[in-house]
């Protein structure tokens, strides 16, 4: 997989391949953090679900708060619902990361805006703590949607996809890592259905596709 950041507004993705996309074992995950600028921030919550045959596997969820060396700013606490009291006695990243790796195993990873935020954030945490960065194939719902819908030239926020696919989200708490993983799984299921309808069995992004980067919204 090759990512190229071509401006502050766009990146391109190419050289991404995955055979038999309907019959893979997936781990859909999300992080909460002390802020949105990954170079300066730290993970505060890891949430994940295992997804196979179009559904979340019963009992196969992962959820943990993570102790951060940096306090969570008040506005971020209000936005995510994760506060400093919750992470005070939580394991730090070096303690919880091996458990997360064990949970995901060899599954294909799925996230939203992960190419721009979650993966660079995790890479920074791994580098800071002498941990081995995961190397699982990772799909990003933003990029997959842009691959399917190159005619849509706007930022593919989670809320955009919820509205586009008419996804139920009134039963979950947004900006909670586990619940957001559940929302991403519902989005991903719709994307897989689109692939199936188009008779696309294998994902093969050979030529660069353009993806709009998210913009940091002031809290």
trRosetta pair geometry for C-beta under 8 A, 3 or more apart (Angstrom, degrees):
i j d omega theta_ij theta_ji phi_ij phi_ji
1 13 7.1 -23 -166 -161 94 92
1 14 7.9 151 -156 85 51 37
1 15 5.7 175 -114 97 24 85
1 16 4.6 40 -107 -89 92 85
1 137 7.8 132 -31 -140 128 73
1 138 7.7 -84 10 55 169 80
2 13 7.3 147 81 -156 57 45
2 14 5.1 -21 63 67 105 82
2 15 4.5 58 4 38 101 123
3 11 5.8 7 -173 166 93 129
3 12 7.3 158 -155 81 47 50
3 13 5.9 -14 -102 -100 70 71
3 115 5.8 168 -100 -174 147 122
4 11 6.2 164 83 -164 44 79
4 12 4.8 -7 57 54 99 96
4 14 7.9 5 2 15 109 102
4 208 7.1 -38 37 -124 123 130
5 10 7.9 145 -158 98 54 50
5 11 4.7 -40 -102 -103 56 101
5 213 7.7 41 -134 -68 96 139
6 10 5.2 -28 62 94 104 99
6 11 6.3 154 9 -115 79 38
6 12 6.0 53 -25 -12 122 99
7 10 5.1 41 46 38 99 85
8 213 7.0 -117 159 61 41 143
9 212 6.4 -34 167 -146 77 76
9 213 5.8 -166 -169 37 23 100
10 210 5.6 -22 -162 -164 122 99
10 211 6.8 140 -156 73 67 44
10 212 6.1 -45 -98 -106 70 46
10 213 6.2 -136 -74 -10 15 93
11 115 7.3 -153 88 124 150 128
11 116 7.4 180 7 -83 145 98
11 210 7.8 152 83 -152 32 54
11 211 5.5 -22 66 63 79 96
11 213 5.9 82 -10 -65 96 102
12 208 3.8 6 177 -168 131 115
12 209 6.5 151 -154 68 74 34
12 210 5.7 -38 -97 -94 79 54
12 211 7.2 152 -104 15 27 81
13 16 6.2 -3 161 -15 106 131
13 115 7.3 -69 -88 -125 121 169
13 143 5.0 32 3 -146 164 131
13 146 8.0 113 28 79 122 128
13 147 7.9 -69 77 -65 124 105
13 205 6.1 4 120 137 96 152
13 208 6.8 134 62 -148 31 63
13 209 5.4 -24 59 56 87 89
13 211 6.1 38 -9 -11 110 125
14 205 5.8 -141 -132 131 42 95
14 206 6.8 5 -161 148 93 21
14 207 6.1 -66 -121 159 116 15
14 208 4.4 -59 -51 -82 119 58
14 209 7.1 148 -74 7 69 68
15 205 7.1 -45 21 92 17 84
15 206 7.3 51 -79 -133 45 38
16 139 7.9 115 177 -104 135 73
16 143 7.9 75 16 137 169 140
16 203 6.7 -41 123 135 93 111
16 204 7.8 172 89 -145 59 25
16 205 4.4 18 51 44 95 114
17 202 7.3 2 -165 167 80 105
17 203 6.5 162 -151 95 33 75
17 204 5.4 20 -115 -111 83 68
17 205 7.5 -141 -65 32 52 65
18 21 5.5 78 110 -88 110 90
18 24 6.9 -25 173 -58 118 153
18 108 6.6 66 -137 -125 138 148
18 137 6.0 135 -91 160 110 151
18 139 7.2 -43 -17 -67 157 116
18 202 6.9 -176 91 -163 48 68
18 203 4.3 17 50 50 91 113
19 201 7.8 5 -166 131 61 88
19 202 4.8 -22 -122 -120 54 108
19 203 7.9 -120 -61 34 20 68
20 23 4.8 -40 156 48 109 104
20 24 6.7 139 103 -49 82 83
20 201 6.3 -15 -100 166 47 92
20 202 6.5 -6 -33 -88 39 77
21 24 6.1 -37 -149 -2 38 118
21 192 6.7 -158 130 -125 106 90
21 195 6.0 -41 81 137 138 163
21 200 7.6 5 30 119 133 89
21 201 7.0 166 22 169 85 37
21 202 6.7 144 -20 -124 93 28
21 203 5.1 80 -65 -25 133 102
22 192 6.2 121 -106 -170 71 112
22 195 7.3 -163 -62 97 91 121
22 196 6.3 77 -87 -81 130 105
22 201 7.2 -64 3 -142 108 64
23 53 8.0 26 -120 -81 58 65
24 52 7.8 -126 105 -118 43 78
24 107 7.8 112 156 -157 94 67
24 108 5.0 6 157 11 139 134
25 50 7.1 -16 -177 -166 94 100
25 51 7.9 143 -169 76 49 52
25 52 5.1 -15 -118 -90 68 114
25 106 7.7 68 72 89 122 76
25 107 4.7 -94 117 -116 93 88
25 108 6.9 139 81 17 52 81
26 50 7.2 145 85 -162 53 51
26 51 4.3 -30 76 69 105 99
26 52 6.7 172 26 -71 75 59
26 107 5.8 108 -153 179 13 109
26 108 5.1 -42 -106 73 70 89
26 109 7.4 123 -161 -115 73 12
26 110 5.2 14 -174 -9 122 119
26 139 8.0 -46 -132 34 118 123
26 188 7.3 -168 142 150 163 154
27 48 5.6 9 177 -177 98 121
27 49 7.4 170 -154 83 56 35
27 50 5.7 -31 -101 -102 71 62
27 51 7.2 164 -94 18 20 84
27 103 7.2 122 -135 124 139 88
27 104 4.3 -112 27 -129 175 87
27 105 7.8 149 -45 42 135 75
27 107 4.0 104 -18 98 99 141
27 108 7.3 170 22 78 71 38
27 109 5.4 -31 71 -106 92 63
27 110 7.1 171 83 22 41 76
27 136 7.7 3 42 144 118 166
28 48 6.6 160 83 -154 45 67
28 49 5.3 -12 59 59 97 85
28 50 8.0 165 18 -100 76 13
28 51 5.3 41 -11 -12 112 132
28 109 7.7 133 -96 -166 30 54
28 110 4.5 -30 -103 72 77 104
28 111 7.1 153 -159 -78 61 48
28 181 5.1 137 116 -169 92 87
28 184 5.1 180 180 98 121 113
28 185 4.7 174 52 -73 167 86
28 188 6.3 -138 -100 1 134 153
29 46 7.0 -15 -166 -170 113 83
29 47 6.6 159 -153 90 63 52
29 48 3.8 -17 -100 -99 89 97
29 49 7.9 179 -77 20 53 54
29 62 7.7 -17 -111 65 101 118
29 104 7.4 -37 -46 -88 136 123
29 109 6.4 -38 18 -154 113 100
29 110 7.5 135 16 70 65 54
29 111 5.7 -37 69 -85 72 100
29 114 8.0 78 78 -99 88 137
29 118 7.4 147 105 -176 98 151
29 177 7.8 -3 -177 176 67 101
29 181 5.7 -16 -124 -110 24 120
30 46 8.0 159 83 -154 46 43
30 47 5.2 -10 59 63 88 100
30 48 7.5 174 19 -77 58 58
30 111 6.4 145 -85 -139 59 93
30 112 7.3 -3 -99 34 104 91
30 118 7.1 -106 -140 -95 42 140
30 177 4.6 -172 94 -154 93 69
30 178 7.7 -153 53 -58 108 17
30 180 4.2 -95 93 94 176 115
30 181 4.7 -144 5 -62 104 78
30 184 6.5 163 -55 -11 115 140
31 43 5.1 -73 -161 -127 123 102
31 44 8.0 111 175 40 83 57
31 45 6.8 150 -161 80 51 60
31 46 5.9 -18 -105 -101 75 63
31 47 7.8 178 -84 24 30 73
31 117 7.8 -152 60 129 112 100
31 118 5.1 147 17 -125 114 93
31 121 6.3 -154 86 90 158 142
31 122 7.2 -169 -49 -59 153 96
31 177 6.0 1 -128 -119 17 123
32 43 7.4 98 75 -161 48 62
32 44 5.0 -60 103 68 93 95
32 45 3.9 25 38 43 110 106
32 47 7.9 51 -12 -4 93 106
32 80 4.9 114 -152 -162 128 143
32 82 5.1 128 125 -1 151 150
32 175 6.8 84 -106 175 115 71
32 176 7.3 -39 -50 -139 135 29
32 177 4.9 -111 -15 -54 92 101
33 36 7.3 136 75 -80 119 34
33 38 7.4 -25 167 -109 173 67
33 41 4.6 70 157 147 123 128
33 42 6.2 165 -155 83 88 31
33 43 5.5 -54 -99 -102 84 38
33 44 5.7 146 -121 6 24 90
33 121 6.1 -93 -86 -153 150 152
34 41 4.6 -169 60 -151 88 89
34 42 5.1 38 -2 45 120 77
34 44 6.0 119 -55 -40 65 119
34 68 5.6 151 -54 176 120 163
34 70 5.0 28 -123 94 175 114
34 71 7.4 113 -136 101 124 29
34 72 5.2 -136 -124 -106 77 63
34 73 6.9 97 179 0 82 81
34 76 6.2 85 -172 113 42 168
35 40 6.5 -21 69 91 132 100
35 41 4.3 -146 54 -92 81 126
35 73 6.7 49 -73 13 103 120
35 76 5.9 -93 -83 -83 62 144
36 41 7.1 111 18 -29 12 158
36 117 7.0 -54 -160 -124 70 130
36 216 5.3 155 101 -123 141 102
37 40 4.8 22 99 32 107 108
37 41 6.0 135 72 -20 58 109
37 216 7.2 4 -62 -98 83 149
38 41 5.7 -76 -126 45 30 104
38 117 5.6 174 -57 -148 124 61
38 120 4.8 101 107 102 158 105
38 121 4.0 -115 -143 -76 113 82
38 124 6.3 161 152 3 95 142
39 120 7.8 -39 -61 148 68 118
39 124 6.6 -178 -119 -99 43 153
41 70 7.2 -120 -140 65 46 147
41 121 6.6 -35 82 -128 100 113
42 66 7.6 -140 148 111 94 116
42 68 4.0 137 99 -141 132 107
42 69 6.3 156 -70 36 165 75
42 70 5.3 149 10 32 125 106
42 93 7.6 -123 -168 -40 97 129
42 125 6.9 107 -139 -94 70 106
43 46 6.5 27 172 -59 130 89
43 66 4.9 16 113 68 92 153
43 68 7.1 -174 73 -89 40 101
43 93 6.0 99 54 -93 118 115
43 121 6.4 121 -62 146 90 119
43 122 7.2 44 -55 -89 135 67
43 125 5.9 -13 -1 -72 113 154
44 65 6.4 -23 163 -158 67 78
44 66 5.5 -156 -146 59 19 86
44 68 5.3 -40 -88 -37 83 127
44 72 6.1 43 -96 -79 157 122
44 80 7.6 99 77 114 134 158
44 82 5.1 133 124 136 128 146
44 86 8.0 74 169 91 107 110
44 87 5.4 -72 -155 -79 92 147
45 63 7.6 -7 -173 -164 98 72
45 64 7.1 177 -148 93 59 43
45 65 5.2 -34 -96 -110 80 55
45 66 6.3 -159 -70 9 25 88
45 80 7.8 174 19 164 132 131
45 82 5.4 -134 -27 -98 128 150
45 87 7.9 -109 -58 -84 77 109
45 176 7.3 -73 131 -162 158 56
45 177 4.2 -169 121 -8 107 133
45 178 7.9 -88 161 -19 118 77
46 62 6.7 -34 123 127 99 107
46 63 7.3 -178 92 -138 62 31
46 64 5.4 3 53 56 95 86
46 66 6.3 68 -14 -38 94 121
46 96 6.6 167 23 138 137 131
46 100 5.7 -56 153 -96 157 134
46 177 5.9 -156 -177 150 9 158
47 61 7.7 -18 -166 -176 78 96
47 62 6.8 158 -156 91 33 70
47 63 5.1 16 -113 -108 78 78
47 176 6.9 83 -49 140 157 69
47 177 3.0 160 0 122 109 86
47 178 3.3 -143 -143 -65 128 49
47 179 7.2 -40 176 13 166 43
47 180 6.6 115 71 50 139 85
47 181 4.6 -148 122 -13 102 126
48 61 6.9 162 88 -160 54 54
48 62 4.2 5 54 51 98 110
48 63 7.7 -161 29 -64 59 55
48 100 7.1 114 1 -146 145 91
48 103 6.4 123 81 122 138 136
48 104 6.8 -67 172 -75 160 94
48 177 8.0 -23 -35 148 55 103
48 178 7.6 -58 13 -112 28 68
48 181 5.6 -169 -114 -129 25 158
49 56 4.7 -34 167 -134 133 113
49 57 7.5 165 173 37 83 72
49 60 6.6 92 -165 104 61 81
49 61 5.1 -19 -102 -107 75 78
49 62 7.6 -156 -68 22 35 73
49 178 7.5 97 -48 -158 95 74
49 181 5.0 150 0 135 96 120
49 182 6.3 81 -21 -80 150 63
49 185 5.8 -42 73 -54 134 143
50 56 7.0 107 75 -158 52 63
50 57 4.5 -26 92 32 105 120
50 60 3.6 -48 33 137 119 134
50 61 7.6 -124 9 -71 76 40
50 103 7.9 -136 -56 169 105 88
50 107 6.7 -127 -128 -97 88 160
51 54 8.0 -37 178 -174 91 4
51 55 6.9 -165 -148 102 71 21
51 56 5.6 -40 -96 -95 75 53
51 57 7.0 -148 -86 -11 22 83
51 110 7.2 -40 43 32 139 136
51 185 5.2 -171 -91 -133 138 112
51 188 7.0 63 140 89 166 140
51 189 8.0 -128 -168 -65 131 90
52 55 7.2 -31 68 61 49 63
52 57 5.8 30 26 -57 102 110
54 189 5.7 83 -155 -133 74 105
54 192 6.9 -149 -101 90 81 146
55 189 7.7 46 -76 -99 44 132
56 60 7.1 -165 173 66 76 95
56 61 7.6 24 180 -73 122 95
56 182 6.9 -24 -62 -121 152 79
56 185 5.6 38 -65 167 100 165
57 60 3.9 21 87 24 108 135
61 178 6.4 55 -179 -147 121 115
61 181 7.9 142 -142 90 93 140
62 99 7.7 162 -147 132 121 96
62 100 6.4 118 163 -117 152 70
62 103 4.6 49 -73 -171 142 168
62 178 7.8 -163 84 -103 45 98
63 177 7.0 154 -131 84 79 103
63 178 4.3 -12 -99 -67 118 132
64 90 6.8 134 169 -161 85 112
64 91 6.8 -18 172 41 132 108
64 96 5.1 -170 112 -145 152 139
64 99 7.4 73 -20 88 156 135
64 100 7.8 -116 33 -66 128 99
65 82 6.8 162 -122 -146 105 114
65 86 5.2 -153 -115 145 159 96
65 87 4.9 -141 163 -96 118 70
65 90 3.9 -109 101 -100 96 150
66 87 6.4 -8 79 -138 36 112
66 90 5.6 -139 -110 128 9 132
66 91 6.7 -44 -125 82 60 68
66 92 6.7 67 -173 -150 80 30
66 93 5.7 45 -167 -75 129 69
66 96 5.8 -118 -104 38 95 149
67 87 5.2 148 -103 166 47 89
67 88 7.1 39 -114 -169 100 10
67 89 7.5 -102 -77 125 119 4
67 90 4.5 176 -46 73 77 84
67 91 6.4 -143 5 106 101 18
67 92 4.6 -59 65 -83 104 67
68 71 7.4 159 91 -82 111 15
68 72 6.9 99 49 -53 145 81
68 87 5.9 11 7 149 87 151
71 84 5.6 -7 -150 -101 87 130
72 76 5.2 -124 -178 88 89 117
72 77 5.2 112 121 -64 118 87
72 80 7.9 -97 -165 49 137 128
72 82 6.5 -154 -116 108 167 88
72 83 6.4 -152 71 -145 139 35
72 84 5.3 -160 33 -64 98 78
72 87 7.2 114 -23 21 121 138
73 76 4.6 86 62 9 84 106
73 77 7.0 -144 96 -9 42 86
74 77 5.4 -51 -151 31 34 117
74 78 6.5 31 154 -17 65 104
75 78 5.7 -52 -150 36 34 112
75 79 6.3 32 151 -20 65 108
75 219 4.0 125 153 115 123 129
76 79 5.5 -54 -143 38 34 112
76 80 6.0 5 168 5 71 112
76 82 7.9 -36 138 67 89 89
76 219 6.5 -97 -70 -84 55 174
77 80 6.8 -71 -135 50 19 87
77 81 7.5 63 178 -108 53 6
77 82 6.8 -113 -126 83 58 48
77 83 4.4 55 -145 -104 115 78
77 84 7.1 -50 -91 -17 129 77
78 81 8.0 20 -171 -68 18 44
78 219 7.6 134 68 173 105 120
79 175 6.2 -123 144 -169 72 163
79 219 5.4 -81 -51 -135 137 123
80 175 4.5 -134 -125 156 56 113
80 176 7.4 126 180 -78 75 46
81 173 6.7 -36 20 162 168 126
81 175 6.2 130 11 100 99 103
81 176 6.1 -35 65 -74 132 89
82 86 5.6 -111 -158 67 67 145
82 87 6.9 54 171 -39 103 110
82 176 7.7 137 -50 -115 95 65
83 86 5.3 105 59 2 65 102
83 87 7.7 -158 98 5 37 89
84 87 6.2 -68 -147 46 36 97
84 88 6.3 63 153 -59 68 91
85 88 5.7 -28 -150 -11 32 121
86 90 7.1 26 139 -40 64 124
87 90 4.6 -57 -148 18 55 129
90 96 7.8 -12 161 -46 95 140
91 95 3.7 -120 -174 91 115 127
91 96 4.4 137 93 -47 126 97
92 95 5.4 92 54 11 64 103
92 96 7.3 -164 91 4 27 95
93 96 6.3 -69 -136 48 30 94
93 97 5.4 40 169 -39 71 112
93 125 5.0 -113 -179 -179 165 125
93 129 5.8 -164 90 -18 112 163
93 131 7.4 -110 132 -14 103 155
94 97 6.3 -35 -123 21 21 116
94 129 4.7 -151 -73 -178 102 136
94 131 6.4 -158 -113 -62 73 121
95 98 7.7 -72 178 26 25 98
95 99 7.9 8 141 -3 59 112
96 99 5.5 -61 -163 40 51 114
96 100 6.2 53 144 -25 79 103
97 100 5.4 -53 -148 34 37 114
97 101 6.4 39 154 -20 68 102
97 125 7.6 177 -80 127 137 122
97 126 7.5 146 -153 -92 158 82
97 129 7.7 147 4 91 151 145
97 131 5.6 9 107 -155 159 156
98 101 5.6 -50 -147 35 35 113
98 102 6.4 38 153 -21 65 103
99 102 5.6 -51 -149 35 33 113
99 103 6.4 37 150 -23 64 103
100 103 5.6 -52 -150 32 33 114
100 104 6.5 19 158 -11 67 106
101 104 6.2 -61 -144 41 30 101
101 134 6.3 -168 -110 -88 94 107
102 105 7.1 19 -180 -65 33 68
104 107 5.2 -115 -176 44 70 108
104 109 6.6 4 -157 -84 135 97
104 134 7.1 13 80 -136 148 148
104 136 6.4 -96 144 -34 127 160
106 136 7.0 166 -158 -111 39 104
107 136 6.6 14 81 -151 53 145
108 136 6.5 172 -124 168 31 106
108 137 4.9 -31 -128 80 87 103
108 138 7.4 168 -177 -92 67 29
108 139 6.5 34 158 -6 110 106
109 114 7.7 -148 135 151 114 169
109 134 7.5 89 -41 125 147 140
109 136 4.9 104 -16 103 106 126
109 137 6.9 177 27 92 77 48
109 138 4.2 -22 74 -110 111 79
109 139 7.0 177 93 25 56 65
110 138 7.4 170 -79 -160 27 62
110 139 4.9 -15 -107 68 76 99
110 140 7.7 165 -156 -87 56 24
110 141 6.8 64 -180 -49 98 88
110 184 6.5 167 125 146 101 118
110 185 7.7 108 91 -93 134 60
110 188 5.4 39 167 -100 153 149
111 114 3.1 78 87 -50 131 135
111 118 5.2 -97 170 43 159 156
111 119 7.7 171 50 -38 151 90
111 138 6.8 -9 14 -171 104 108
111 139 7.7 155 26 85 58 54
111 140 6.0 -27 74 -111 76 69
111 141 7.4 -125 105 -1 30 88
111 184 6.7 -30 -144 -159 34 160
112 140 6.7 110 -124 -165 27 73
112 141 4.7 -27 -99 40 83 114
112 142 6.1 105 -159 -31 67 90
112 158 5.6 75 144 -83 157 97
112 161 7.8 -128 -129 23 134 152
112 180 7.7 -115 36 166 123 105
112 184 5.0 -143 -24 -110 111 114
112 187 7.1 49 -80 68 127 154
113 116 5.1 -53 -176 47 79 110
113 117 5.3 25 133 18 100 114
113 118 7.1 113 99 -8 69 96
113 140 6.8 114 -52 -162 11 116
113 142 5.6 72 -70 -23 58 140
113 158 7.9 -77 -9 -45 114 91
113 214 5.5 11 -129 -23 135 135
114 117 6.6 -83 -123 60 27 72
114 118 3.9 -42 -131 46 76 119
114 119 5.2 76 161 -21 84 95
114 138 6.3 -115 112 166 139 127
114 140 5.0 -149 44 -103 91 99
115 119 6.1 -3 -114 28 30 130
115 138 7.7 158 -74 113 77 120
115 140 4.8 -61 -17 -52 103 157
115 142 7.5 -118 27 60 110 119
115 143 6.5 60 -6 -36 144 130
115 211 7.8 64 66 89 143 158
116 120 7.2 -43 162 8 25 123
116 213 5.9 140 -112 -142 144 88
116 214 6.1 159 98 21 158 99
117 120 6.5 -78 -147 44 15 100
117 121 5.9 12 166 -18 61 117
117 214 7.6 -20 -34 41 121 135
118 121 5.8 -62 -146 38 24 112
118 122 6.3 21 159 -16 64 108
119 122 5.7 -53 -142 38 32 109
119 123 6.2 36 156 -22 65 104
119 138 6.6 135 -79 109 133 170
120 123 5.5 -51 -144 35 33 114
120 124 6.4 36 155 -21 64 102
121 124 5.8 -54 -154 33 30 111
121 125 6.6 29 150 -17 64 106
122 125 5.5 -54 -148 37 36 112
122 126 6.2 37 153 -20 68 105
122 133 6.9 117 125 -134 97 89
122 134 7.4 -21 141 21 142 103
123 126 5.7 -53 -146 37 31 112
123 127 6.3 32 155 -19 64 106
123 133 5.4 19 -114 -113 73 136
124 127 5.8 -54 -147 37 30 111
124 128 6.3 27 155 -18 64 109
125 128 5.8 -58 -146 38 29 110
125 129 6.2 -5 164 8 65 116
125 131 7.2 -13 122 43 78 131
126 129 6.4 -79 -142 52 24 90
126 130 7.9 -87 172 93 58 5
126 131 4.1 -104 -139 76 73 94
126 132 6.7 -67 -163 90 125 9
126 133 4.6 152 89 -74 170 76
127 130 7.9 27 -170 -69 25 34
127 133 7.9 6 -47 -54 74 112
139 143 7.4 -140 -170 66 64 111
139 144 6.0 36 178 -51 109 123
139 188 7.9 103 102 -127 127 117
139 203 7.7 -3 -105 139 124 176
140 143 4.3 69 74 12 102 107
140 144 6.7 -180 85 -11 50 85
141 144 5.5 -53 -139 40 35 113
141 145 6.1 37 160 -21 67 105
141 156 7.8 -146 117 135 80 128
141 161 6.7 24 143 -104 126 168
141 184 6.1 -155 -21 -153 144 90
141 187 5.2 45 -155 120 153 127
141 188 5.9 -103 -92 -77 114 77
141 191 6.3 -153 -138 -33 86 153
142 145 6.1 -61 -153 36 24 108
142 146 6.4 21 153 -16 62 110
142 156 4.6 153 -136 79 80 123
142 211 5.9 86 135 -161 104 125
143 146 5.6 -55 -146 39 33 112
143 147 6.3 40 152 -24 65 103
143 205 8.0 -32 158 -74 113 168
143 209 7.0 115 -165 87 84 124
143 211 5.2 -48 -100 -83 72 146
144 147 5.5 -51 -152 31 32 116
144 148 6.6 23 153 -11 64 106
144 188 7.9 62 62 -123 159 72
144 191 5.1 52 127 -169 132 146
144 203 7.9 -53 -118 -128 98 135
145 148 5.8 -60 -149 42 33 106
145 149 5.8 -23 168 30 71 110
145 152 7.8 -44 147 63 99 137
145 156 5.3 152 81 -147 137 155
145 161 6.5 -112 -80 -99 157 113
145 191 6.5 -92 -73 -104 74 118
146 149 6.6 -76 -124 65 24 72
146 150 6.6 61 174 -92 65 56
146 152 7.5 -120 -114 71 60 97
146 156 6.4 -124 -54 -21 92 145
146 209 5.7 139 120 147 105 119
146 210 6.8 -125 174 88 132 51
146 211 4.7 -155 7 -100 170 79
146 212 7.5 175 -96 9 132 74
147 150 7.4 -1 -148 -56 18 87
147 205 6.0 -87 -113 -95 133 117
147 209 5.2 -32 -93 -133 72 175
148 191 6.9 -160 -15 -145 151 86
148 194 5.5 39 -146 132 152 143
148 195 7.6 -98 -91 -68 123 70
148 198 7.7 -167 -134 -11 98 154
149 152 4.5 17 138 10 115 114
150 209 6.8 -116 -94 -149 107 100
150 210 7.4 86 -140 45 92 91
152 156 7.5 81 116 -79 126 99
153 212 7.3 114 -174 -52 50 127
154 160 7.3 -177 104 -123 114 154
154 212 6.2 -72 148 10 21 167
155 160 7.3 169 103 -22 64 151
155 212 4.4 -121 -91 118 56 128
155 213 7.4 -41 -116 86 103 29
155 214 5.9 104 -163 -108 126 51
155 215 6.6 -88 -83 0 162 92
156 160 5.5 -128 -151 76 48 139
156 161 6.4 53 -180 -50 92 100
156 211 7.5 -65 19 -158 119 88
156 212 6.6 133 -2 55 76 103
157 160 4.5 110 54 -4 76 100
157 161 7.3 -147 94 0 47 82
157 214 7.1 98 -93 -117 76 103
158 161 5.9 -60 -155 39 35 107
158 162 6.3 39 150 -23 68 105
158 180 7.5 -51 -130 -150 161 100
158 183 6.6 53 -171 128 123 133
158 184 7.6 -67 -123 -80 112 77
158 187 7.5 -105 -144 -54 74 153
159 162 5.5 -49 -145 34 35 116
159 163 6.4 30 157 -14 65 106
160 163 6.1 -63 -155 40 28 106
160 164 6.0 27 152 -22 67 112
161 164 5.4 -50 -134 38 34 113
161 165 5.9 7 172 5 68 112
161 167 7.2 15 128 4 77 135
161 187 4.8 35 143 -129 135 126
161 190 7.9 161 178 66 99 138
162 165 6.8 -71 -140 51 17 90
162 167 4.6 -97 -140 54 63 108
162 169 5.5 -27 -142 -19 134 140
162 183 7.0 -30 -86 -168 111 115
162 187 7.3 -66 -71 -79 58 106
163 166 7.3 18 -171 -75 30 46
165 186 7.7 162 109 136 137 89
165 187 6.3 152 30 -123 155 64
165 190 4.2 11 -144 -160 141 173
167 183 7.1 103 135 -155 139 78
167 186 4.8 120 -152 130 125 127
167 187 6.3 -46 -66 -73 161 67
167 190 7.0 -99 -74 -30 110 141
168 171 6.5 22 146 9 107 106
168 186 7.2 -124 52 -152 71 159
169 172 5.8 -66 -164 44 66 103
169 174 7.0 44 165 -68 122 103
169 183 5.6 35 -116 -113 111 113
169 186 7.7 -159 -76 57 83 154
172 176 7.5 -139 169 50 90 114
172 179 3.9 156 -178 -166 108 111
172 180 7.8 160 145 -60 134 36
172 182 5.6 -169 -104 77 150 130
172 183 6.1 -151 75 -53 155 97
173 176 4.5 46 95 -2 105 131
173 179 4.7 145 56 10 68 171
174 179 6.8 -113 -80 111 24 123
174 180 6.6 74 -149 -81 53 88
174 183 7.3 33 -107 -35 78 156
175 180 6.6 59 -82 -58 17 124
176 179 4.1 55 72 24 107 111
176 180 6.3 174 72 -15 48 87
177 180 5.9 -56 -140 39 24 110
177 181 6.5 31 154 -25 60 104
178 181 5.6 -52 -155 29 33 115
178 182 6.9 34 147 -19 63 100
179 182 5.4 -47 -155 30 40 115
179 183 6.7 42 147 -17 67 99
180 183 5.4 -47 -149 35 40 113
180 184 6.3 43 150 -20 67 102
181 184 5.6 -50 -147 36 33 113
181 185 6.5 40 150 -25 63 102
182 185 5.6 -50 -152 30 33 115
182 186 6.9 33 150 -18 62 100
183 186 5.7 -54 -156 32 36 111
183 187 6.6 35 148 -16 67 104
184 187 5.5 -53 -150 38 37 113
184 188 6.0 39 152 -22 68 107
185 188 5.5 -52 -142 38 31 113
185 189 6.4 40 154 -26 63 101
186 189 5.7 -46 -150 28 31 115
186 190 7.0 32 151 -16 60 102
187 190 5.8 -58 -159 34 34 110
187 191 6.5 33 147 -19 68 106
188 191 5.4 -52 -148 36 37 114
188 192 6.3 40 153 -20 67 102
189 192 5.7 -51 -148 35 31 112
189 193 6.6 36 150 -22 62 103
190 193 5.5 -51 -152 32 34 116
190 194 6.7 37 148 -21 63 100
191 194 5.6 -49 -155 31 36 113
191 195 6.7 38 148 -18 65 101
192 195 5.5 -50 -152 34 37 114
192 196 6.4 38 150 -20 66 104
193 196 5.6 -53 -149 36 34 113
193 197 6.3 34 153 -19 66 105
194 197 5.7 -53 -145 36 32 111
194 198 6.3 18 158 -7 65 110
195 198 6.0 -68 -149 46 28 102
195 200 4.4 -90 -161 69 80 106
195 201 7.9 137 156 -77 105 18
195 203 7.5 -48 -128 -76 142 88
196 199 7.5 29 180 -78 33 32
196 200 7.7 -86 -61 49 21 69
200 203 7.2 64 151 -84 114 54
205 209 6.0 -73 -154 -5 120 118
